[in-house]
Amino acid sequence: MKKVLLLALALVTAFSAAAFALAPIKVEDQKPVFIYVGPVTDGGYNYMHDLGRQMMEKENPGIKSSIVESVPEGPDAERVMETAIRNGAKVVYANSFGYMDHVINVAKRHPEVYFNHCSGYKDAANVSTYFGRMYQPRYLSGLVAGNATKSNLIGYVAAYPIPEVVRGINAFTLGVRKVNPNAKVKVIWLYSWHDPAKEKEATKALFDAKCDTVAMHADTGGAPQAAEELGMWVVGYNYPMDKYAPTRHLTSPVWNWGKYYDYSTKHIAKGTWKSQQIWWSMKDGMVDLSKISDSVPENIKKLVASEKAKILDGKWDVFTGPIKGQDGKIAVPEGKSLNDGEMLSMSWFVEGVEGTIPK
């Protein structure tokens, strides 16, 4: 009997916590805190998140948000969140994958607080995840890079060997090889999101390996700066990176995080926020491709526009077969497309990628 009563009490407590977590909070009372993995001055990933925060403030008069920069992806993230909550934050936005378990831990202790985790896959009654289908503009940028290379070797400066990054490399390579089947994409792993010096050194190493074009999945303008100095063509990331490479920048896959921040704020205020795993597309406006350089031929710009229209139409997506794996064998048969689960757990390279995925 005692066990039954304890179980019933646990269920009531869990239900009450979930219900309370979903209670509306007026805009002026939300006091959201944004936890950033790097500084907002990085000119890339964290800068774009902060632009999104600023957009959210403009769209929701009366709201007052705060930020904490350069928070390591470890236990200290929990201290930062706890401090913000003690200071009145009713909403938490954590912008990096490595915060995932720490968000879940703090959310359990604070069922009255809304938590939003960028790029993770764990949720709870008061935890949502949000991300965008960046692989779509990655593919489009590959069309541009594939045309630009003359050596048929394109470098890729990559942060960590996780599915998000692998997926981007593959999408980019599919675009490259659509316009240039002989081109290869050579990957260097950084094991860091934010390290401008290491990003520059990786770009130089790729240049020494005969790459004349480089793309990136890192948080700063380090790779584009090095590309400009070396005379390499560069595809940026996060933000239009022509300011780092004014004569060598081709285009950049870019984020619009404000789409989610505004959406979340309004739904919390209306009481319609719910725990969900959001993965918005180009059509939703979460991701896009920046302006293409004037140095890119008109026929390539038209091809990009045509391929983008197919994606926006929703009848075709990037990982639609036939697609060969790195070993030359068919990985996605003709007429088939990878589902979200297969894309989100991607741990293999497509044909044309030079490099390995460390375990």
Contacts in CASP RR format, 6 or more apart in sequence:
PFRMAT RR
TARGET T0000
AUTHOR 0000-0000-0000
METHOD contacts of the structure
MODEL  1
MKKVLLLALALVTAFSAAAFALAPIKVEDQKPVFIYVGPVTDGGYNYMHD
LGRQMMEKENPGIKSSIVESVPEGPDAERVMETAIRNGAKVVYANSFGYM
DHVINVAKRHPEVYFNHCSGYKDAANVSTYFGRMYQPRYLSGLVAGNATK
SNLIGYVAAYPIPEVVRGINAFTLGVRKVNPNAKVKVIWLYSWHDPAKEK
EATKALFDAKCDTVAMHADTGGAPQAAEELGMWVVGYNYPMDKYAPTRHL
TSPVWNWGKYYDYSTKHIAKGTWKSQQIWWSMKDGMVDLSKISDSVPENI
KKLVASEKAKILDGKWDVFTGPIKGQDGKIAVPEGKSLNDGEMLSMSWFV
EGVEGTIPK
14 125 0 8 1.000
17 111 0 8 1.000
17 112 0 8 1.000
17 125 0 8 1.000
17 126 0 8 1.000
18 111 0 8 1.000
18 125 0 8 1.000
18 126 0 8 1.000
20 111 0 8 1.000
20 112 0 8 1.000
21 111 0 8 1.000
21 112 0 8 1.000
21 113 0 8 1.000
21 114 0 8 1.000
21 125 0 8 1.000
21 126 0 8 1.000
22 125 0 8 1.000
22 126 0 8 1.000
22 271 0 8 1.000
22 273 0 8 1.000
22 274 0 8 1.000
23 112 0 8 1.000
23 271 0 8 1.000
24 268 0 8 1.000
24 269 0 8 1.000
24 270 0 8 1.000
24 271 0 8 1.000
25 90 0 8 1.000
25 91 0 8 1.000
25 114 0 8 1.000
25 268 0 8 1.000
25 269 0 8 1.000
26 269 0 8 1.000
27 60 0 8 1.000
27 61 0 8 1.000
27 62 0 8 1.000
27 63 0 8 1.000
27 265 0 8 1.000
27 269 0 8 1.000
28 62 0 8 1.000
28 63 0 8 1.000
28 64 0 8 1.000
29 90 0 8 1.000
30 63 0 8 1.000
30 90 0 8 1.000
30 91 0 8 1.000
30 114 0 8 1.000
30 265 0 8 1.000
30 268 0 8 1.000
30 269 0 8 1.000
31 63 0 8 1.000
31 64 0 8 1.000
31 65 0 8 1.000
31 66 0 8 1.000
31 88 0 8 1.000
31 89 0 8 1.000
31 90 0 8 1.000
31 91 0 8 1.000
32 63 0 8 1.000
32 65 0 8 1.000
32 66 0 8 1.000
32 89 0 8 1.000
32 90 0 8 1.000
32 91 0 8 1.000
32 92 0 8 1.000
32 93 0 8 1.000
32 265 0 8 1.000
33 65 0 8 1.000
33 66 0 8 1.000
33 67 0 8 1.000
33 68 0 8 1.000
33 81 0 8 1.000
33 84 0 8 1.000
33 89 0 8 1.000
33 91 0 8 1.000
33 92 0 8 1.000
33 93 0 8 1.000
34 49 0 8 1.000
34 50 0 8 1.000
34 53 0 8 1.000
34 65 0 8 1.000
34 66 0 8 1.000
34 67 0 8 1.000
34 68 0 8 1.000
34 93 0 8 1.000
34 95 0 8 1.000
35 67 0 8 1.000
35 68 0 8 1.000
35 71 0 8 1.000
35 77 0 8 1.000
35 80 0 8 1.000
35 81 0 8 1.000
35 84 0 8 1.000
35 92 0 8 1.000
35 93 0 8 1.000
35 94 0 8 1.000
35 95 0 8 1.000
35 99 0 8 1.000
36 46 0 8 1.000
36 49 0 8 1.000
36 50 0 8 1.000
36 67 0 8 1.000
36 68 0 8 1.000
36 69 0 8 1.000
36 70 0 8 1.000
36 71 0 8 1.000
36 95 0 8 1.000
36 96 0 8 1.000
37 45 0 8 1.000
37 46 0 8 1.000
37 70 0 8 1.000
37 71 0 8 1.000
37 72 0 8 1.000
37 73 0 8 1.000
37 95 0 8 1.000
37 96 0 8 1.000
37 98 0 8 1.000
37 99 0 8 1.000
37 193 0 8 1.000
37 194 0 8 1.000
37 219 0 8 1.000
38 45 0 8 1.000
38 46 0 8 1.000
38 69 0 8 1.000
38 70 0 8 1.000
38 71 0 8 1.000
38 193 0 8 1.000
38 194 0 8 1.000
38 219 0 8 1.000
39 46 0 8 1.000
39 69 0 8 1.000
39 70 0 8 1.000
39 194 0 8 1.000
40 46 0 8 1.000
40 47 0 8 1.000
40 49 0 8 1.000
40 50 0 8 1.000
40 67 0 8 1.000
40 69 0 8 1.000
41 47 0 8 1.000
42 194 0 8 1.000
42 219 0 8 1.000
42 220 0 8 1.000
42 221 0 8 1.000
43 220 0 8 1.000
43 221 0 8 1.000
43 238 0 8 1.000
43 239 0 8 1.000
44 219 0 8 1.000
44 220 0 8 1.000
44 221 0 8 1.000
44 237 0 8 1.000
44 238 0 8 1.000
44 239 0 8 1.000
44 241 0 8 1.000
45 95 0 8 1.000
45 193 0 8 1.000
45 194 0 8 1.000
45 219 0 8 1.000
45 237 0 8 1.000
45 238 0 8 1.000
45 255 0 8 1.000
46 69 0 8 1.000
46 95 0 8 1.000
46 194 0 8 1.000
46 219 0 8 1.000
47 238 0 8 1.000
47 239 0 8 1.000
48 238 0 8 1.000
48 239 0 8 1.000
48 254 0 8 1.000
48 255 0 8 1.000
48 256 0 8 1.000
48 257 0 8 1.000
49 95 0 8 1.000
49 118 0 8 1.000
49 255 0 8 1.000
49 257 0 8 1.000
50 67 0 8 1.000
51 257 0 8 1.000
51 258 0 8 1.000
52 256 0 8 1.000
52 257 0 8 1.000
52 258 0 8 1.000
52 261 0 8 1.000
53 65 0 8 1.000
53 67 0 8 1.000
53 93 0 8 1.000
53 257 0 8 1.000
53 258 0 8 1.000
53 261 0 8 1.000
55 258 0 8 1.000
55 261 0 8 1.000
55 262 0 8 1.000
56 63 0 8 1.000
56 65 0 8 1.000
56 258 0 8 1.000
56 261 0 8 1.000
56 262 0 8 1.000
56 265 0 8 1.000
57 63 0 8 1.000
57 64 0 8 1.000
57 65 0 8 1.000
59 262 0 8 1.000
59 265 0 8 1.000
60 262 0 8 1.000
60 265 0 8 1.000
60 266 0 8 1.000
60 269 0 8 1.000
63 265 0 8 1.000
66 84 0 8 1.000
66 87 0 8 1.000
66 89 0 8 1.000
68 80 0 8 1.000
68 84 0 8 1.000
71 77 0 8 1.000
71 80 0 8 1.000
71 99 0 8 1.000
73 96 0 8 1.000
73 97 0 8 1.000
73 98 0 8 1.000
73 99 0 8 1.000
74 98 0 8 1.000
74 99 0 8 1.000
74 102 0 8 1.000
75 102 0 8 1.000
77 94 0 8 1.000
77 99 0 8 1.000
77 102 0 8 1.000
77 103 0 8 1.000
78 102 0 8 1.000
78 105 0 8 1.000
78 106 0 8 1.000
81 92 0 8 1.000
81 94 0 8 1.000
81 102 0 8 1.000
81 103 0 8 1.000
81 106 0 8 1.000
82 106 0 8 1.000
82 109 0 8 1.000
84 92 0 8 1.000
85 92 0 8 1.000
85 106 0 8 1.000
85 110 0 8 1.000
85 113 0 8 1.000
89 113 0 8 1.000
90 112 0 8 1.000
90 113 0 8 1.000
90 114 0 8 1.000
91 113 0 8 1.000
91 114 0 8 1.000
91 115 0 8 1.000
91 116 0 8 1.000
91 264 0 8 1.000
91 265 0 8 1.000
91 268 0 8 1.000
92 103 0 8 1.000
92 106 0 8 1.000
92 113 0 8 1.000
92 114 0 8 1.000
92 115 0 8 1.000
92 116 0 8 1.000
93 116 0 8 1.000
93 118 0 8 1.000
93 261 0 8 1.000
93 264 0 8 1.000
94 102 0 8 1.000
94 103 0 8 1.000
94 115 0 8 1.000
94 116 0 8 1.000
94 117 0 8 1.000
94 118 0 8 1.000
95 118 0 8 1.000
95 257 0 8 1.000
96 118 0 8 1.000
96 119 0 8 1.000
96 193 0 8 1.000
97 118 0 8 1.000
97 119 0 8 1.000
97 120 0 8 1.000
97 162 0 8 1.000
97 164 0 8 1.000
99 117 0 8 1.000
100 117 0 8 1.000
100 120 0 8 1.000
100 121 0 8 1.000
100 122 0 8 1.000
101 122 0 8 1.000
103 115 0 8 1.000
103 117 0 8 1.000
103 122 0 8 1.000
103 127 0 8 1.000
104 122 0 8 1.000
104 124 0 8 1.000
104 127 0 8 1.000
106 113 0 8 1.000
106 115 0 8 1.000
107 113 0 8 1.000
107 115 0 8 1.000
107 124 0 8 1.000
107 126 0 8 1.000
107 127 0 8 1.000
108 124 0 8 1.000
110 126 0 8 1.000
111 125 0 8 1.000
111 126 0 8 1.000
112 126 0 8 1.000
113 126 0 8 1.000
114 126 0 8 1.000
114 128 0 8 1.000
114 264 0 8 1.000
114 268 0 8 1.000
114 273 0 8 1.000
115 124 0 8 1.000
115 126 0 8 1.000
115 127 0 8 1.000
115 128 0 8 1.000
116 127 0 8 1.000
116 128 0 8 1.000
116 129 0 8 1.000
116 130 0 8 1.000
116 260 0 8 1.000
116 264 0 8 1.000
117 123 0 8 1.000
117 127 0 8 1.000
117 128 0 8 1.000
117 129 0 8 1.000
117 130 0 8 1.000
118 129 0 8 1.000
118 130 0 8 1.000
118 131 0 8 1.000
118 257 0 8 1.000
119 129 0 8 1.000
119 131 0 8 1.000
119 164 0 8 1.000
120 129 0 8 1.000
120 131 0 8 1.000
121 129 0 8 1.000
121 277 0 8 1.000
121 344 0 8 1.000
122 129 0 8 1.000
123 129 0 8 1.000
123 275 0 8 1.000
123 276 0 8 1.000
123 277 0 8 1.000
124 275 0 8 1.000
125 275 0 8 1.000
126 275 0 8 1.000
127 275 0 8 1.000
128 264 0 8 1.000
128 273 0 8 1.000
128 274 0 8 1.000
128 275 0 8 1.000
128 276 0 8 1.000
128 277 0 8 1.000
128 278 0 8 1.000
129 276 0 8 1.000
129 277 0 8 1.000
129 278 0 8 1.000
130 260 0 8 1.000
130 264 0 8 1.000
130 278 0 8 1.000
130 280 0 8 1.000
131 164 0 8 1.000
131 278 0 8 1.000
131 279 0 8 1.000
131 280 0 8 1.000
132 255 0 8 1.000
132 278 0 8 1.000
132 279 0 8 1.000
132 280 0 8 1.000
132 281 0 8 1.000
132 284 0 8 1.000
132 286 0 8 1.000
132 287 0 8 1.000
133 279 0 8 1.000
133 280 0 8 1.000
133 281 0 8 1.000
133 282 0 8 1.000
133 286 0 8 1.000
133 287 0 8 1.000
134 164 0 8 1.000
134 168 0 8 1.000
134 253 0 8 1.000
134 255 0 8 1.000
134 287 0 8 1.000
135 167 0 8 1.000
135 168 0 8 1.000
135 170 0 8 1.000
135 171 0 8 1.000
135 318 0 8 1.000
135 319 0 8 1.000
135 343 0 8 1.000
136 171 0 8 1.000
136 281 0 8 1.000
136 282 0 8 1.000
136 287 0 8 1.000
136 311 0 8 1.000
136 317 0 8 1.000
136 318 0 8 1.000
137 253 0 8 1.000
137 254 0 8 1.000
137 282 0 8 1.000
137 287 0 8 1.000
137 288 0 8 1.000
137 289 0 8 1.000
138 168 0 8 1.000
138 171 0 8 1.000
138 172 0 8 1.000
138 253 0 8 1.000
138 318 0 8 1.000
139 171 0 8 1.000
139 172 0 8 1.000
139 174 0 8 1.000
139 175 0 8 1.000
139 307 0 8 1.000
139 311 0 8 1.000
139 318 0 8 1.000
140 175 0 8 1.000
140 251 0 8 1.000
140 253 0 8 1.000
140 289 0 8 1.000
140 304 0 8 1.000
140 307 0 8 1.000
140 308 0 8 1.000
141 172 0 8 1.000
141 215 0 8 1.000
141 235 0 8 1.000
141 236 0 8 1.000
141 250 0 8 1.000
141 251 0 8 1.000
141 252 0 8 1.000
141 253 0 8 1.000
141 289 0 8 1.000
142 172 0 8 1.000
142 173 0 8 1.000
142 174 0 8 1.000
142 175 0 8 1.000
142 176 0 8 1.000
142 179 0 8 1.000
142 215 0 8 1.000
142 235 0 8 1.000
143 175 0 8 1.000
143 176 0 8 1.000
143 178 0 8 1.000
143 179 0 8 1.000
143 300 0 8 1.000
143 303 0 8 1.000
143 304 0 8 1.000
143 307 0 8 1.000
144 235 0 8 1.000
144 250 0 8 1.000
144 251 0 8 1.000
144 292 0 8 1.000
144 296 0 8 1.000
144 300 0 8 1.000
144 304 0 8 1.000
145 154 0 8 1.000
145 172 0 8 1.000
145 176 0 8 1.000
145 213 0 8 1.000
145 215 0 8 1.000
145 233 0 8 1.000
145 235 0 8 1.000
145 250 0 8 1.000
146 154 0 8 1.000
146 175 0 8 1.000
146 176 0 8 1.000
146 177 0 8 1.000
146 179 0 8 1.000
146 180 0 8 1.000
146 183 0 8 1.000
146 213 0 8 1.000
147 179 0 8 1.000
147 180 0 8 1.000
147 296 0 8 1.000
147 297 0 8 1.000
147 300 0 8 1.000
148 212 0 8 1.000
148 213 0 8 1.000
148 233 0 8 1.000
148 250 0 8 1.000
148 296 0 8 1.000
149 176 0 8 1.000
149 180 0 8 1.000
149 183 0 8 1.000
149 211 0 8 1.000
149 212 0 8 1.000
149 213 0 8 1.000
149 233 0 8 1.000
150 212 0 8 1.000
151 210 0 8 1.000
151 211 0 8 1.000
151 212 0 8 1.000
151 213 0 8 1.000
152 180 0 8 1.000
152 182 0 8 1.000
152 183 0 8 1.000
152 184 0 8 1.000
153 183 0 8 1.000
153 184 0 8 1.000
153 186 0 8 1.000
153 209 0 8 1.000
153 210 0 8 1.000
153 211 0 8 1.000
153 212 0 8 1.000
153 213 0 8 1.000
154 176 0 8 1.000
154 183 0 8 1.000
154 184 0 8 1.000
154 185 0 8 1.000
154 186 0 8 1.000
154 211 0 8 1.000
154 212 0 8 1.000
154 213 0 8 1.000
154 214 0 8 1.000
154 215 0 8 1.000
155 185 0 8 1.000
155 186 0 8 1.000
155 187 0 8 1.000
155 188 0 8 1.000
155 206 0 8 1.000
155 209 0 8 1.000
155 211 0 8 1.000
155 213 0 8 1.000
155 214 0 8 1.000
155 215 0 8 1.000
156 169 0 8 1.000
156 172 0 8 1.000
156 185 0 8 1.000
156 186 0 8 1.000
156 187 0 8 1.000
156 188 0 8 1.000
156 206 0 8 1.000
156 214 0 8 1.000
156 215 0 8 1.000
156 216 0 8 1.000
156 217 0 8 1.000
157 188 0 8 1.000
157 190 0 8 1.000
157 199 0 8 1.000
157 202 0 8 1.000
157 203 0 8 1.000
157 206 0 8 1.000
157 214 0 8 1.000
157 215 0 8 1.000
157 216 0 8 1.000
157 217 0 8 1.000
157 218 0 8 1.000
157 223 0 8 1.000
158 165 0 8 1.000
158 169 0 8 1.000
158 187 0 8 1.000
158 188 0 8 1.000
158 189 0 8 1.000
158 190 0 8 1.000
158 216 0 8 1.000
158 217 0 8 1.000
158 218 0 8 1.000
159 165 0 8 1.000
159 189 0 8 1.000
159 190 0 8 1.000
159 191 0 8 1.000
159 192 0 8 1.000
159 193 0 8 1.000
159 217 0 8 1.000
159 218 0 8 1.000
159 219 0 8 1.000
160 189 0 8 1.000
160 190 0 8 1.000
160 191 0 8 1.000
160 192 0 8 1.000
160 193 0 8 1.000
161 189 0 8 1.000
161 357 0 8 1.000
161 358 0 8 1.000
163 343 0 8 1.000
163 344 0 8 1.000
163 345 0 8 1.000
163 346 0 8 1.000
163 347 0 8 1.000
165 217 0 8 1.000
166 346 0 8 1.000
166 347 0 8 1.000
166 348 0 8 1.000
166 349 0 8 1.000
166 357 0 8 1.000
167 343 0 8 1.000
167 344 0 8 1.000
167 346 0 8 1.000
168 217 0 8 1.000
169 185 0 8 1.000
169 187 0 8 1.000
169 217 0 8 1.000
169 349 0 8 1.000
169 353 0 8 1.000
170 319 0 8 1.000
170 346 0 8 1.000
170 349 0 8 1.000
170 350 0 8 1.000
170 353 0 8 1.000
171 318 0 8 1.000
171 319 0 8 1.000
172 185 0 8 1.000
172 215 0 8 1.000
172 235 0 8 1.000
173 185 0 8 1.000
173 349 0 8 1.000
173 350 0 8 1.000
173 351 0 8 1.000
173 352 0 8 1.000
173 353 0 8 1.000
174 318 0 8 1.000
174 319 0 8 1.000
174 323 0 8 1.000
174 350 0 8 1.000
176 183 0 8 1.000
176 185 0 8 1.000
177 183 0 8 1.000
177 351 0 8 1.000
177 352 0 8 1.000
179 300 0 8 1.000
179 303 0 8 1.000
183 352 0 8 1.000
184 352 0 8 1.000
184 353 0 8 1.000
184 354 0 8 1.000
185 215 0 8 1.000
185 352 0 8 1.000
185 353 0 8 1.000
185 354 0 8 1.000
186 206 0 8 1.000
186 209 0 8 1.000
186 211 0 8 1.000
186 354 0 8 1.000
186 355 0 8 1.000
187 353 0 8 1.000
187 354 0 8 1.000
187 355 0 8 1.000
188 202 0 8 1.000
188 205 0 8 1.000
188 206 0 8 1.000
189 358 0 8 1.000
190 198 0 8 1.000
190 199 0 8 1.000
190 202 0 8 1.000
190 218 0 8 1.000
192 198 0 8 1.000
192 218 0 8 1.000
193 218 0 8 1.000
193 219 0 8 1.000
194 218 0 8 1.000
194 219 0 8 1.000
194 220 0 8 1.000
195 218 0 8 1.000
195 220 0 8 1.000
196 220 0 8 1.000
196 221 0 8 1.000
196 222 0 8 1.000
196 225 0 8 1.000
199 216 0 8 1.000
199 218 0 8 1.000
199 220 0 8 1.000
199 221 0 8 1.000
199 222 0 8 1.000
199 223 0 8 1.000
199 226 0 8 1.000
200 222 0 8 1.000
200 223 0 8 1.000
200 225 0 8 1.000
200 226 0 8 1.000
201 226 0 8 1.000
202 223 0 8 1.000
203 214 0 8 1.000
203 222 0 8 1.000
203 223 0 8 1.000
203 226 0 8 1.000
203 227 0 8 1.000
203 230 0 8 1.000
203 232 0 8 1.000
204 226 0 8 1.000
204 230 0 8 1.000
206 214 0 8 1.000
207 214 0 8 1.000
207 226 0 8 1.000
207 230 0 8 1.000
207 232 0 8 1.000
211 232 0 8 1.000
212 232 0 8 1.000
212 233 0 8 1.000
213 232 0 8 1.000
213 233 0 8 1.000
213 234 0 8 1.000
213 235 0 8 1.000
213 250 0 8 1.000
214 223 0 8 1.000
214 227 0 8 1.000
214 232 0 8 1.000
214 233 0 8 1.000
214 234 0 8 1.000
214 235 0 8 1.000
215 234 0 8 1.000
215 235 0 8 1.000
215 236 0 8 1.000
215 237 0 8 1.000
216 223 0 8 1.000
216 224 0 8 1.000
216 234 0 8 1.000
216 235 0 8 1.000
216 236 0 8 1.000
216 237 0 8 1.000
217 237 0 8 1.000
218 237 0 8 1.000
219 238 0 8 1.000
221 236 0 8 1.000
221 241 0 8 1.000
221 244 0 8 1.000
222 244 0 8 1.000
223 234 0 8 1.000
223 236 0 8 1.000
224 234 0 8 1.000
224 236 0 8 1.000
224 241 0 8 1.000
224 244 0 8 1.000
224 245 0 8 1.000
224 248 0 8 1.000
224 249 0 8 1.000
225 244 0 8 1.000
225 245 0 8 1.000
226 232 0 8 1.000
227 233 0 8 1.000
227 234 0 8 1.000
227 245 0 8 1.000
227 248 0 8 1.000
228 234 0 8 1.000
228 244 0 8 1.000
228 245 0 8 1.000
228 246 0 8 1.000
228 247 0 8 1.000
228 248 0 8 1.000
228 249 0 8 1.000
231 248 0 8 1.000
232 248 0 8 1.000
233 248 0 8 1.000
233 250 0 8 1.000
234 241 0 8 1.000
234 245 0 8 1.000
234 248 0 8 1.000
234 249 0 8 1.000
234 250 0 8 1.000
235 250 0 8 1.000
235 251 0 8 1.000
235 252 0 8 1.000
235 253 0 8 1.000
236 249 0 8 1.000
236 250 0 8 1.000
236 251 0 8 1.000
236 252 0 8 1.000
236 253 0 8 1.000
237 252 0 8 1.000
237 253 0 8 1.000
237 254 0 8 1.000
238 252 0 8 1.000
238 253 0 8 1.000
238 254 0 8 1.000
238 255 0 8 1.000
239 252 0 8 1.000
239 254 0 8 1.000
239 255 0 8 1.000
239 290 0 8 1.000
240 249 0 8 1.000
240 251 0 8 1.000
240 252 0 8 1.000
240 254 0 8 1.000
240 290 0 8 1.000
240 291 0 8 1.000
241 249 0 8 1.000
241 252 0 8 1.000
242 249 0 8 1.000
242 252 0 8 1.000
242 293 0 8 1.000
249 293 0 8 1.000
250 292 0 8 1.000
250 293 0 8 1.000
250 295 0 8 1.000
250 296 0 8 1.000
251 289 0 8 1.000
251 290 0 8 1.000
251 291 0 8 1.000
251 292 0 8 1.000
251 293 0 8 1.000
251 296 0 8 1.000
252 289 0 8 1.000
252 290 0 8 1.000
253 287 0 8 1.000
253 288 0 8 1.000
253 289 0 8 1.000
253 290 0 8 1.000
254 287 0 8 1.000
254 288 0 8 1.000
254 289 0 8 1.000
254 290 0 8 1.000
255 286 0 8 1.000
255 287 0 8 1.000
256 285 0 8 1.000
256 286 0 8 1.000
256 287 0 8 1.000
256 288 0 8 1.000
257 286 0 8 1.000
259 280 0 8 1.000
259 284 0 8 1.000
259 285 0 8 1.000
259 286 0 8 1.000
260 278 0 8 1.000
260 280 0 8 1.000
260 286 0 8 1.000
264 273 0 8 1.000
267 273 0 8 1.000
267 274 0 8 1.000
279 340 0 8 1.000
279 344 0 8 1.000
280 286 0 8 1.000
280 287 0 8 1.000
281 287 0 8 1.000
281 311 0 8 1.000
282 288 0 8 1.000
282 308 0 8 1.000
282 311 0 8 1.000
282 312 0 8 1.000
283 311 0 8 1.000
283 312 0 8 1.000
283 314 0 8 1.000
289 304 0 8 1.000
289 308 0 8 1.000
292 300 0 8 1.000
292 301 0 8 1.000
292 304 0 8 1.000
310 316 0 8 1.000
311 317 0 8 1.000
311 318 0 8 1.000
317 337 0 8 1.000
319 332 0 8 1.000
319 337 0 8 1.000
319 338 0 8 1.000
319 342 0 8 1.000
319 343 0 8 1.000
320 332 0 8 1.000
320 335 0 8 1.000
320 336 0 8 1.000
320 337 0 8 1.000
321 332 0 8 1.000
321 333 0 8 1.000
321 334 0 8 1.000
321 335 0 8 1.000
321 336 0 8 1.000
321 337 0 8 1.000
322 330 0 8 1.000
322 332 0 8 1.000
322 333 0 8 1.000
322 334 0 8 1.000
322 335 0 8 1.000
323 330 0 8 1.000
323 331 0 8 1.000
323 332 0 8 1.000
323 350 0 8 1.000
323 351 0 8 1.000
324 330 0 8 1.000
324 331 0 8 1.000
324 350 0 8 1.000
324 351 0 8 1.000
325 331 0 8 1.000
325 348 0 8 1.000
325 349 0 8 1.000
325 350 0 8 1.000
325 351 0 8 1.000
326 348 0 8 1.000
326 349 0 8 1.000
326 350 0 8 1.000
326 351 0 8 1.000
326 352 0 8 1.000
326 353 0 8 1.000
328 351 0 8 1.000
331 348 0 8 1.000
331 350 0 8 1.000
332 338 0 8 1.000
338 346 0 8 1.000
347 357 0 8 1.000
348 357 0 8 1.000
349 355 0 8 1.000
349 357 0 8 1.000
END
